[in-house]
Amino acid sequence: MEPEVLSGLIGFGGAVLGALIGGATSLIATKLTLNHQRDQAKEAHLLELGQAATDTALSELIANGEFLGSSGATR
């Protein structure tokens, strides 16, 4: 085999291998980014649920306090 052809094949093989490694690295980085975004969305959703539960409990406490205050005043 001619040295020029062999050199060209090695160069082409290196380019293909480099593209594969680059593509795999890009996919891994994308997966890590998506996992991080999913974790952040899950955390935000849990905070939102906690806030809604807190608001509901506070509203019920206020309503109960008003009820107990109004029923105690009529006695």
MODELLER restraints for C-alpha pairs under 7 A, 6 or more apart:
rsr = mdl.restraints
at = mdl.atoms
